Amino acid sequence: MVALGFGAQALCPYAMMEKAMDGSPEPSAAASHVLEGLQKGMEKVLSTLGIHELRGYGRLVSAIGVAPEVLDILAIPGFCASDGRGLGLDGLDGLAEQGRQIRAGKVKLPRMYPKVWKALARVATSERGYAEYAETLGKLEDEQPVALRHAVQPQLAAPEDRIPADEVSSQVGEHTLPFLISSMSFGSQGEVAFRSYAEAASRADMLCMNGEGGEIPDMYGRYPKHRGQQIASGRFGVSALLINSSEWVEIKIGQGAKPGEGGHLPGSKVTQAIAQARNAQVGSDLISPSNNHDLYSIEDLAQLIDELKTSNPHAKVIVKVPVVPGIGTIAIGIAKAGADVITMSGYDGGTGAARQHALRRAGLPCEIGTVLAHHALTEAGIRDRVEIWADGGLRSAVDCIKLICMGANRLGFGTAAMVAIGCTICRGCQLDTCHVGIATQLDEEEAHERGLKRFVPRVFDPSVDTLVRYFTEMGTALRELAGQMGVSDVQELVGQADRLVQVSHHDRLDLTSLLTPVRESIITAPAGTPRFFRPFHPPPPHRAPEVAAERLAAGSALAVEEETTTAADRNLGTDLAGLIARATTGVNNAWVNGADAAVSPTNGSPAVADPAGNAVGDGDVTATARNGANGNGHRPTLVDLAFTKGAAVGSGLGAFTLDGVRIRVFGGAQDGVGKCALGGDIQVLKAQNALGDWIGGHVGKSFAYGAQRGLFLIQGNADARAGIRLSGADMVLGGEPRAPLNDRLGTLAARANCKGFAFEYMTGGRAVVLGDPGPWLCSGMTGGVVYVRQNADWNLDEAAVRRRLSKAAKVSLAPLEEADVVNVFEMLDAYREALASSGQDAAAEALQDLIDDPVEHFIAINPVTQQADPNISTE
């Protein structure tokens, strides 16, 4: 992969082939196995980085500490080297020989990290004080440096200018400590560990971002000030309830250890509790697509940020990105897209679910990303609009001070938090055999049945105590160090890189670029300038959230019909779904508590009430997440929106919508319709033009992306990636071919009614496709069922459907059974009713033959149950 990244167009692995064939009873088979292994390896690297074609790989190769004379030959970007300082041409032979010695086992590599983690664990359990840990860590970093920050040290002030620690503030925003526990999902983490992170963050007065991938029902809204939810770009279990249960939401474009990869939770770890939290099926592999499935550009990112802030206007949005060349420019784009925080995720770190090749050979250090982002944002005059968070193998107060001086406001800890509660870094998180009960859902009995020789489950209170002890003692050390540097507020050090000095490796590294602060802003932004760099279109007064809150609080539904809607009107209905969600979670809820209750005052569990403000229990109209219904209890229609007269509504229609919301569009809609819906009813139907013809009814990309509940009726075509990660919703795609299919023409997507990649990673739900389903169908599908129309007059038969299946689709095609007939009838009957109510009697009547005999007109696509290899599964 390195050779390909440097520009090689072909490779000849003759030595590998010779070695494999030498002595093999089947030389030709041995050669084939080598080539197959190399091909799979290349595909895996490309997949991890979110790259579709091999030729896109080269631009991501970069170097650290390599002299310009070598970089010029390789034509790659480099960092932390200069003429005479770094690996030059004369040092290449020595480096190669060192590599040969290591591979031959003649040189024993130092093992620094096990010693670090053992020392950290002793601090958390109070066996040792933090000062002893810091001393041990400092000695290890001096003897065995493994990060750029190990070659620098903070410069202390003169003794007379130092400030006592108790007079130093480590406050950032609303929190006492500038630390955060990085995102780890309920699924990758066991329930006790998952709960412990959140509770510890609350007690230590810091942030915890562990909401990734769904929520335990009783935790909705419990820690709004100290907890955030990671949504990636819409993962399993992401909904308006999740977004509105705290005041921080994180989009993960990638992370250092898995730069462009989607998450993958093995089916063996999807227990009943996990399935409930993620609105998934027990035992089903949960494969989240990489973000390039719905975020193609900064504009798409801006749209997602708008959707999140429309759903929860009180939320601050974080965008987590891996450190890559050009990260400074990327950071400016993210800030201009409306993000409040940019997280620089370095290659170092990553929990045990990240594979070894991703841990060792992906991403750049967070030190580089932090400096580049801070410089770029400052020079653009917008540094004050965003916080920078650094995340990547940090483990001490000294680490934090160094990254703060380089430009970070807060520091993320993932692996360190796991170690604090007992993780032994055995690097087998994905295997579901964690012997300390952190990265598993096993109990003692199940562990015994699995054959685990030793299993020590976590206990909540001691786990919380160890986390609080580690972070509070590190906070004390942070204030002491800041005081020794002569500042009374830790945040005063942000970007003061000249307070650091390089102390070692002067011949190998030139850290001048990291240690030179920005002197001035090139562009200045007036105080009070709006965060958004694009026009924001608020909802019209008759359906503004405050009006809706009054109407719903009075116990009446909100029915609205609009005739002047255009593509500039985005995220329609999302604001009102968010209003309903906040009435459920109790966070920032103006509906129940009145307009003055803008902020939930405590981290306690807020009272749950109905629209009139009365306490409710199980089964009421606001069937709450906290009572275990997870927001899926059926509500009567609370909000009914209709957009008529050929409306062409903008992206995000009904994004993150909920039960109780009905949206009808007579015209068309752009990308992201019904994204991550947790209920509700969305219809996009045709409208009459001036000639009386019925036209439109189409939707854009990523239709019903990640939808978990609800009914979606589309009369026209759907652009690419319809139904990706569908996990429980019902869908009818009504577009039909205008002429018989002719697959010999190629470019199937251009003429299909679904433009490609439909139903990727689907884990649940039902879909009926009345026309050409398009190519690359059902890749990674592990649940649910898709019914595809069969029509000989259109050349749409079983053979045509098979030609459209993705090579990666593990599915079977079968005639409809009794349960399938019921499914098709239910969905087509709802579709017929919608058409009839819109005045399209002829179109409704045309469905009758399909409804009367589904067996004759449809074929079912079902996934073949197959568990992925947990050794290559990650999240």
Beta strands, then each sheet from edge to edge (+ up, - down):
strand 1: 63-64
strand 2: 78-79
strand 3: 152-154
strand 4: 179-181
strand 5: 207-208
strand 6: 229-230
strand 7: 248-252
strand 8: 264-265
strand 9: 286-287
strand 10: 316-322
strand 11: 341-345
strand 12: 387-391
strand 13: 410-413
strand 14: 500-502
strand 15: 558-562
strand 16: 639-649
strand 17: 661-669
strand 18: 678-688
strand 19: 694-696
strand 20: 709-714
strand 21: 727-733
strand 22: 763-769
strand 23: 783-789
strand 24: 811-814
strand 25: 858-863
sheet 1: 1+ 2+
sheet 2: 3+ 14-
sheet 3: 5+ 4+ 13+ 12+ 11+ 10+ 7+ 6+
sheet 4: 8+ 9-
sheet 5: 15+ 16+ 17+ 18+ 19-
sheet 6: 15+ 16+ 17+ 18+ 20+ 21+ 22+ 23+ 25- 24+
end
